[in-house]
Amino acid sequence: MKKAKHPGYDAPFLDDEERAVVEAAERGEFVAEPDLPAKIAQWRASVAETSRKKAVTVRLQERDIQRIKAIAQRKGVPYQTLVSSVIHQYATGELRETD
């Protein structure tokens, strides 16, 4: 898909959202965040809160581990990452029980 050229500035590396910001700034309509340092601190705190991880120990059948490792290899991810992803999807409701 070819992106439309910006009327005042040809910047093919910008996506639609970035292009809209540039256009709003050129029209004098862009309003910057009034307290940028506070907003940055807020986003950093949110990221830190959601990225904490805790180690857990789970006993699994060897056969299941081998199957999980095979699936992870096909997907090109480490098996622990796959297991973590499945647990996260289940915990957030993205993956549901079949029974």
Buried (B, 14 or more C-beta within 10 A) or exposed (E): EEEEEBEEEEEEEBEEEEBEEBBEEEEEEEEEEEEEEEEEEEEEEEEEEEEEEEEEEEEEEEEEEEEBBEBBEEEEEEBEEBBBBBEEEEEEEEEEEEE
